């Protein structure tokens, strides 16, 4: 009986020594996935988002927040092969959960359905968080 207890204690100590810890350094931060859509919309009014991109398809309460499931941005684009010839069409769309607080302010945007866009690896980012145009920045200065 004592041998079993000692063996079990030894195994627990050995397993405890195998635990890992994680540290976040500034060098590791670029490895984290960026969400340009959340960066663009966090803190904004959900009404502004839905006015620009259409209404949500459903909503639910979750831990005191309201989660809206949205789908939109439907677009057909031509597919061009390496020779520059049209090789068909493909349909694009985006799906996201938009979490709002009690003031209808966007707390987070979680992309649920995405695909390669026309000019980048994310159609949702192209649609919902397009880069600022240089012309607009020059006009503001």
N, C-alpha and C positions, 0 to 999 in steps of 0.2 A: 504494500500500500504506500509506504514512504517513497519507494523507488518511483512509483507512478507520479506522485506529487512533485518530486524533484525533477523528473523528466518533463512534466507539464510546465513547471515553472521555468525550466531551462528553455523550452520551446517558445514560451511567451516572451522571454527576454531576447531570444534570438530574433523573433519576429518584430519586436519593438525596435530593435537596432536596424531593421530594414526599411523603416518608414522614411519617406522623402519629404523634403521641404522645398517650397518654391520661393524664389525671391524675384522681385521685379526690379529691373535696372533700366536705365534709359536706353541701353543698347537693345534690350528685349522689346521695348515698346513698338518699334516699327514692325515687329513680327505679328503683333495683334491685328486682327482683321478690322479694318476701318469701315464705318457705315456712314458714307457721305449723306445719305438720305436723312438719317437721324441727326447728323450734325447740322443739316440745313433746316429741319423742321422742329427740333426740340425747343420748347419754350414758345412756339407759335400757337396761334389759335387753330383748333381743329376745324372750325368753320371756314377759315381761310383755305385750308388744305382741301376740304370737300367742295368748296366753291370752285377751286381751280381744277380739280381732277375728278369730280363726280362723287356721289353719295356712297356710303359704305354698303356692303351687301348684308351685314349682320352686326350685332353688338351684344355684349354681355358684361355683367359686373364681375370683377375679379379683385379681391382684397382691397375693396374701397375705391378702386379705379374703374374706369369704363374702358373696355377694349372693343375697338371697332375693327372689323375685318373688311378690308377694302380690296377691290380688284378693278383694274382699269388699264388705260394706256394701250388699248387694242390697236395694233398697227400691222399691216402687211408690208413686207419689204422684199425687194428682189434679191436673189442670191446670185452672185457673180463668181464664176470660176476663175482659175489662175490665168486663163487666156483673155479675160475681160468680157466673156460672153455670158449672157443671162442663163442661169441653170435652174430657174424655178423661183418660187416664192416661199417665204416663211412668215408665220404669224407670231407677233410679239405681244406680250402682256406682262403685267406685274401684279403681284398679290402681296399684301402686307397687313400686319396687325398694328394698329395705331392705338397706343395706350394714352388716355387722358386723365387728368386729375378732376376734382370736383368743379374747377373753374373752366373746364373744357380746353385746358392748355395741354399741348402734346408733351408727354413725359418721355416716351420712347417710340421708336418705329422699328419693328422687326420684320424683315423681308422674309416672306414665306415661299414665294415663287418668283424666280428670276431666270433669266437666260442671257446669253451673249447679246449685246446690243449692236447697233450699226457701227459705232466708233469705239466701243470699249467692251470689257468682259461683263458688264452689268447694264441691262436695259433699264432696270428700275432706277439706277443712279443717273443714267442719261435723261430719263423722263422726269424724275422727282427732284433731282439736285443737279441741274445742268450747271456747267461752269459759268462764272460771270463773264460777260462779253467785254473785251478790251475797250470797245467803243463806248460802252456805258461808263466804265471806270474813267476814261478820258473826259467824257462829258461832265462828270461830277467834279472834276478838279478845277 
